[in-house]
Amino acid sequence: MSYSIKGQGAEGGGVPTARLPGWRLGLWCVLWSLLVALGLALGLWQWERADDKRDYLARLDAAPTLEAPMRAPPGGTHLTLRGEYLAEDTLFLDNRTLNGQLGVAALTPLRTEDGRLWLVQRGFLATGPVRETPEVETPRGEVTLKGRWQQAGDSGPLYGPNREEQRLQQIDLAAWSLSPGFAHDGWLHLEEGDGLLEPWWEPSVMPPERHMGYAVQWWGLALAALVMMIVGGRRLARDRRTSRPPR
């Protein structure tokens, strides 16, 4: 830190005065500029997510109604299946919650009349915190099921093995060793039919308006950071000018 001497100098009774370093103003602007850029980027990301969510909901509204299609149905399809449950191959999607209750979702394969296999997510089963293997009643004989089709996609991170006895952390068709394999890469979320438990799955958790609200909040924070940068920068520049020694 440099010092200037006012008056007649130190020998003449002058008082040393600290001069404000110039790098402090530059550092201030850089840090606040990063916050402004971060707020703008996060706001834009949330705005794009709102557009994506609107497109997704529009595709759901326009989804077709099909019955055991030979080709893979698009996500959100209203699907009708007729066949028999493979009760002994039921697994359970772990750590589901509904109305404050802890439980699992029952996942039972269905064999249709043509011999193809489909995975059916039958709904929520309350179990509480116990880790015993859940028990669920499964109808015998031919059943008719209706629900929404969900395509398999990228899953979140796994912490340890996906399967623990009859429980799964994530739905993964590879957890079933059945022959032949499943007809398509996805599963039916049951809405009507035999074996239906308490529905818990929804196609969209967060509406587009929520994403837009988050975008506005991030842009508001970016604006506040810009104001802070300008006000603080002017004050630092003024302090630096006033701290300069007279010539």
C-alpha positions in Angstrom: 0.0 0.0 0.0 1.4 3.4 -1.0 1.2 6.6 1.1 1.0 10.2 0.2 2.1 13.1 2.5 -0.2 16.1 3.0 1.1 19.6 4.0 4.8 20.2 4.4 5.8 16.5 4.5 6.4 14.2 7.4 9.2 16.4 8.8 6.9 19.4 8.7 4.0 17.7 10.6 2.3 16.2 7.5 0.0 13.2 8.2 0.5 10.0 6.0 -2.7 9.2 4.1 -3.4 5.7 2.7 -4.1 5.7 -1.1 -6.9 3.3 -2.2 -5.4 0.6 -4.4 -6.7 0.6 -8.0 -7.0 -3.2 -8.1 -9.9 -3.1 -5.6 -12.2 -1.4 -8.1 -11.3 -3.9 -10.8 -11.9 -6.9 -8.5 -15.2 -5.4 -7.4 -16.4 -5.1 -11.0 -15.2 -8.6 -12.0 -16.9 -10.3 -9.1 -20.2 -8.5 -9.5 -20.1 -9.0 -13.3 -19.8 -12.8 -12.7 -22.9 -12.6 -10.5 -24.8 -10.7 -13.2 -23.8 -13.2 -15.9 -24.8 -16.1 -13.6 -28.2 -14.6 -12.9 -28.8 -14.0 -16.6 -27.7 -17.5 -17.6 -29.9 -19.2 -14.9 -32.9 -17.1 -15.9 -32.5 -18.0 -19.5 -32.1 -21.7 -18.6 -35.4 -21.6 -16.6 -37.1 -19.8 -19.5 -36.0 -22.5 -21.9 -37.2 -25.1 -19.4 -40.7 -23.5 -19.4 -40.7 -23.7 -23.3 -39.7 -27.4 -23.1 -42.4 -28.1 -20.5 -45.1 -26.4 -22.7 -44.0 -28.5 -25.6 -44.0 -31.7 -23.4 -47.6 -30.9 -22.2 -48.7 -30.2 -25.7 -47.4 -33.6 -26.9 -49.2 -35.3 -24.0 -52.5 -33.6 -25.0 -51.9 -34.7 -28.6 -50.8 -38.2 -27.7 -52.7 -41.0 -29.5 -54.8 -43.8 -28.0 -53.5 -47.2 -29.0 -54.0 -50.9 -28.2 -50.9 -53.0 -27.8 -49.1 -51.4 -30.7 -46.3 -53.3 -32.5 -44.1 -50.2 -32.8 -42.9 -48.3 -29.7 -45.6 -45.8 -28.7 -44.6 -42.2 -28.1 -44.5 -40.9 -24.6 -47.8 -40.1 -23.1 -49.8 -42.4 -25.3 -53.1 -43.6 -23.9 -52.5 -47.3 -24.0 -54.8 -50.3 -23.7 -53.4 -53.8 -22.9 -55.1 -57.2 -22.5 -53.3 -60.1 -21.0 -52.2 -61.8 -17.8 -50.0 -60.5 -15.0 -46.8 -62.4 -14.1 -47.4 -62.0 -10.3 -44.3 -63.9 -9.3 -42.1 -61.4 -11.1 -43.4 -58.3 -9.3 -40.7 -55.9 -8.1 -41.1 -52.7 -6.1 -39.8 -49.2 -6.8 -38.5 -48.1 -3.5 -38.8 -44.8 -1.5 -42.0 -43.4 -3.0 -44.1 -41.0 -0.9 -47.8 -40.1 -1.2 -49.9 -37.9 1.1 -47.1 -38.0 3.7 -46.8 -41.8 3.6 -43.7 -43.8 2.8 -44.0 -46.8 0.5 -43.2 -48.4 -2.8 -44.7 -48.6 -6.3 -45.6 -52.1 -7.5 -44.1 -53.1 -10.9 -45.6 -56.2 -12.5 -45.0 -57.6 -16.0 -47.9 -58.4 -18.2 -48.0 -60.9 -21.0 -50.4 -60.0 -23.7 -52.3 -62.5 -25.9 -49.6 -62.4 -28.6 -46.9 -63.4 -26.1 -45.2 -60.0 -25.7 -44.2 -58.6 -22.3 -45.1 -55.2 -21.0 -44.1 -53.6 -17.7 -47.0 -52.1 -15.7 -46.5 -49.6 -12.9 -49.6 -50.4 -10.8 -49.5 -47.6 -8.2 -48.5 -46.8 -4.7 -48.4 -49.3 -1.8 -47.8 -47.8 1.7 -45.2 -49.8 3.7 -43.8 -47.3 6.3 -40.1 -47.4 7.2 -39.9 -51.2 7.5 -37.6 -52.9 5.0 -39.4 -56.2 4.7 -40.4 -57.4 1.3 -43.7 -55.8 0.4 -46.7 -58.0 -0.3 -49.3 -57.1 -2.9 -52.3 -59.0 -4.3 -52.2 -59.5 -8.1 -55.3 -60.6 -10.1 -55.2 -63.9 -11.9 -56.5 -64.5 -15.3 -57.0 -62.1 -18.2 -57.2 -58.4 -17.4 -57.8 -55.3 -19.4 -55.6 -52.3 -18.5 -55.6 -48.7 -19.5 -53.0 -46.0 -18.7 -50.2 -43.7 -19.8 -47.1 -44.9 -21.5 -43.7 -43.6 -20.4 -40.6 -44.1 -22.5 -37.5 -45.1 -20.7 -35.0 -42.3 -20.5 -32.0 -41.1 -18.6 -32.2 -41.8 -14.8 -30.6 -40.1 -11.9 -27.5 -41.2 -10.0 -27.4 -44.5 -8.3 -26.1 -45.0 -4.8 -25.0 -48.7 -4.7 -26.7 -51.5 -6.6 -30.0 -50.7 -8.2 -31.7 -53.9 -7.0 -31.9 -55.0 -3.4 -33.9 -58.2 -3.1 -37.3 -57.2 -4.6 -36.7 -53.4 -4.4 -35.4 -51.1 -7.1 -34.0 -47.6 -6.7 -34.9 -46.9 -10.4 -37.1 -48.6 -12.9 -34.8 -50.5 -15.1 -36.1 -53.2 -17.5 -32.7 -55.1 -17.1 -33.8 -56.0 -13.5 -36.1 -58.6 -15.0 -34.6 -61.7 -16.6 -37.6 -62.7 -18.7 -37.8 -64.4 -22.1 -38.6 -62.9 -24.4 -37.7 -59.4 -23.3 -40.1 -56.6 -23.0 -41.9 -55.5 -26.1 -40.8 -51.9 -25.9 -38.4 -49.8 -23.8 -40.8 -48.2 -21.3 -43.7 -49.0 -19.0 -47.4 -48.4 -18.5 -48.6 -46.2 -15.6 -51.9 -47.9 -14.8 -54.9 -45.7 -14.5 -57.8 -48.1 -15.0 -58.2 -51.9 -14.7 -57.6 -54.8 -12.4 -54.7 -54.6 -10.1 -54.7 -50.8 -9.8 -53.3 -49.5 -6.6 -53.3 -45.9 -5.4 -52.1 -43.7 -8.3 -49.1 -41.4 -7.5 -47.4 -40.7 -10.8 -48.0 -37.5 -12.8 -46.6 -36.7 -16.2 -45.4 -33.3 -15.2 -44.4 -32.2 -11.7 -43.7 -28.5 -12.3 -45.9 -26.4 -14.6 -44.3 -24.0 -17.1 -45.5 -21.0 -15.0 -43.2 -22.0 -12.2 -40.2 -22.1 -14.4 -41.1 -18.6 -15.7 -41.4 -17.4 -12.2 -37.9 -18.7 -11.4 -36.6 -17.0 -14.5 -37.9 -13.7 -13.4 -36.4 -14.1 -10.0 -33.0 -14.9 -11.4 -33.2 -11.9 -13.7 -34.2 -9.7 -10.8 -31.2 -10.9 -8.9 -29.0 -10.1 -11.9 -30.5 -6.6 -12.0 -29.8 -6.1 -8.3 -26.3 -7.3 -8.7 -25.8 -4.9 -11.6 -27.1 -2.0 -9.4 -24.7 -3.0 -6.6 -21.8 -3.2 -9.0 -22.5 0.3 -10.3 -23.2 2.0 -7.0 -20.3 0.3 -5.2 -17.9 0.9 -8.2 -18.7 4.6 -8.2 -18.1 4.8 -4.4 -14.8 3.1 -4.8 -13.8 5.3 -7.7 -14.8 8.4 -5.6 -12.8 7.2 -2.6 -9.8 6.6 -4.8 -9.9 10.1 -6.2 -10.3 11.7 -2.8 -7.4 9.7 -1.4 -4.9 11.0 -4.1 -2.3 13.3 -2.7 -2.4 17.0 -3.9 0.2 17.9 -6.5 
